[in-house]
Amino acid sequence: MMPANSFRRLSLSLGVTLVSLLVLSGCGGGGAPTETKKVEALQQPVLSDSQEDRDDPIASAIAVEYAGFSKKTPEGFWYADTKKTTDPSKSFGIFSKTSNMQALFIVFDDNTATEMLPQFAGKPPYTNVYDGINRIEDDHGEETLRSGEKMKWLLSQYPLSVKNGDVFREMVAGFPSTVEGKSILVIARAYDPATAFNHRHVLFIIDALAKEKEKKVEKEEEVVVKAEEPEKELTSAEDIDKFLEKAAASINDNLSLPDLVSKANKKYKSAEGKDKAWKETSLVVGIDSEGKLRSLADKTKVPTEENKQAVKAMVEAVQAVGQFKDAPIVKGDEYKFVVHLKGSEVKLKSLDAEKF
């Protein structure tokens, strides 16, 4: 254990805070305190005991103040209180069963989260990994958030069991805090370890929640240019129908149905002679005038395993499209449409339309 005065000298020489050094040293240069467990299959620590599907007010306040996020999460997500996990560091969590993700956001008093991201990937904070076994990098990238900030991320595989070679995937990311001089580290993995983790869900929700800041800027600019720019013409009903047709094709190109859903489709068609209309589950998608995702809402009425897997496949397909071309111009700042599964393809309609 390094003496406290040595930590102070090291912190001054590196230009990072004592808290950041403690976080890094606890993981051998890779993050916050991490246990090394020699067990057959690693079990990950519980990050929060907050109530599910309900935004925690403390976590929400930290997210607004330090990350510039919206006060409320979209349907299917929730802010989780993680202070017990990261004390004394400030933090909050964003969880989702539908998107199978849990993300921990830790606030640093310096730029450690953005400048030393690769070190955190070695042994991610608050994650149990096997000692002496290197991670395998799956993917990496840099996103420009709606707030204008840059966020770098790394997706890696880590051994889950030495005996059978199973792995689990986890993502670390870093972006500047809205509070000058601070930064935020993101550690994200599956909510349900038995189900595959898709890091795109994490990138989506971060971008979606960061939109509030951009929206404020747009309003300020609107005051300046309103007199100069003519009011935009609203998209006709005919052109909206054309958009929905193209959007459905784009989603279907990215749609991959799980075996359970495909088997249910085949069984229904064999018995009834027609495609199965999945009436008990649907997805409401909101996009802005540029076609970028603003919201996703799971409208499953009966949460059977088949329905849950069906809507999850639709969510992943929509997120894979990312940005829809020729988005409709409507009175509000968001156009919403419903995605409904029929057989092995999706059908779309405007939210206010009576039927497909």
Beta strands, then each sheet from edge to edge (+ up, - down):
strand 1: 78-80
strand 2: 91-96
strand 3: 101-108
strand 4: 136-144
strand 5: 150-159
strand 6: 167-176
strand 7: 183-189
strand 8: 283-287
strand 9: 293-298
strand 10: 335-342
strand 11: 345-350
sheet 1: 1+ 2- 3+ 7- 6+ 5- 4+
sheet 2: 9+ 8- 10+ 11-
end
